[in-house]
């Protein structure tokens, strides 16, 4: 089996998307890249995460060809593939439909640094214009919106998170959803106060070390 460990990670983190309330049903997708082989494992399209096994996970190359797997790959495979092609620091990608991130995405509103945990993604999280799901246009907008960041809000859609490892990519998706919730709730009662640049500099230095963990 090609990319056995990567496929197992896709299964495990796919299930965590549901148990951690970052998506519902079969929404969202997960992939893990093996740079040494130039291949990535990605969740199959429209399949229940708790019925998905390693053999159901699809292996693809960076040209978009299926290298192994009988299932249809996620409709968002281009979004993952483009990040792996253009970002040497990305080893895993997680796409969610988490509620508060999606609220901001539907407002086309950037997430400012209102909490230091935004440091998982960078100084802020941009929001892209809307593009239909599964299209090359969306893939390009997502990749551009995530430049020098590990997360981006997809206009009228959801959240895309990435990182050097599956653990970091998933943690980024989860913590950015938390910061989105804090921001939305803060807006309901007042005017959120963003962190100063110097405070974010300290936070980002700490997250550089965190990102190196396995």
Buried (B, 14 or more C-beta within 10 A) or exposed (E): EBBEEBBBBBBBBBBBBBEBEBBEEBBBBBBBBBEEEEBBBBBBBEBEBEEBEBEBBBBBBBEEEBBBBEBEBBBBBBBBBBBBBEBEEBBBBBBBBBBBBBBBBBBEBEBBBBBBBBBBBBBBBBBBEBBEBBBEBBBBBBBEBBEEBBBBBBBBBBBBBBBBBBBBBBBBBBBBBBBBBBBBEBBEEEEBEBBEEEEBEEBBEEBEEEBEEE
